[in-house]
Amino acid sequence: MEDYARLFETLLERVADYFKTTVELVKLKAVEKITDLISSLIPHVFIIGIIISALLFLNIGLALWLGDILGNMYYGFLAVGAFHGILAIVFRLFFYKGIKRIVSRQLIKELLK
């Protein structure tokens, strides 16, 4: 009877060790996926920041140029602002769901890699 108790105790210890190892493995895999995702996002965020900065200066230049043509500086800024407002509405109405779907698929693909 004592042998069964030791065997059962050994079995419980092994199950506990297996559970601890499995939990640790899941944690390490989650950390790996998160760091992989973040490390792939940082260069994209940096590039997007540079593009936004360039577009900002191009828009300011365009607004000043249009303002000069139209006779008042604020007319140029109003025209560029109206263009961006219309562009935002068109984007939201026609492209939002498609881009959201693409980004979601890409994130899921990266996390399940």
Secondary structure, 3 states (H helix, E strand, C coil): CHHHHHHHHHHHHHHHHHHHHHHHHHHHHHHHHHHHHHHHHHHHHHHHHHHHHHHHHHHHHHHHHHHHHHCCHHHHHHHHHHHHHHHHHHHHHHCHHHHHHHHHHHHHHHHCC
